[in-house]
Amino acid sequence: MMIQDIILEPVVTENSMEAMEHKKYTFKVAKKANKIEIAKAVEAMFPGTKVADVNTLNCKGHLKRMGRFEGYTPAFKKAVVTLTEDSKTIEFFESMR
């Protein structure tokens, strides 16, 4: 897998912005990616970062209704990446503060 195939997009929510104070960054990742691939992809995509820990969770789709029609939003995998204390921060998230 290429780096661009592993890390799909950042997750920008209120909780993920609060976790940035503890050097935890949240990404939407490929369903088949494991923790080792995610850690290597983050270190390669953002130079100067060192990954200490990766936590992953599978998020199932929510039920949505439009009138009498029902459907589910797509399911996805989310990764919370914790950086080491001496690691450089990710500038992409810092610009959103």
Secondary structure as GFF3:
##gff-version 3
##sequence-region A 1 97
A	DSSP	alpha_helix	3	6	.	.	.	ID=ss1
A	DSSP	beta_strand	7	10	.	.	.	ID=ss2
A	DSSP	alpha_helix	14	19	.	.	.	ID=ss3
A	DSSP	three_ten_helix	20	22	.	.	.	ID=ss4
A	DSSP	beta_strand	24	29	.	.	.	ID=ss5
A	DSSP	alpha_helix	35	45	.	.	.	ID=ss6
A	DSSP	beta_strand	51	59	.	.	.	ID=ss7
A	DSSP	beta_strand	63	66	.	.	.	ID=ss8
A	DSSP	beta_strand	69	72	.	.	.	ID=ss9
A	DSSP	beta_strand	76	83	.	.	.	ID=ss10
A	DSSP	alpha_helix	91	94	.	.	.	ID=ss11
###
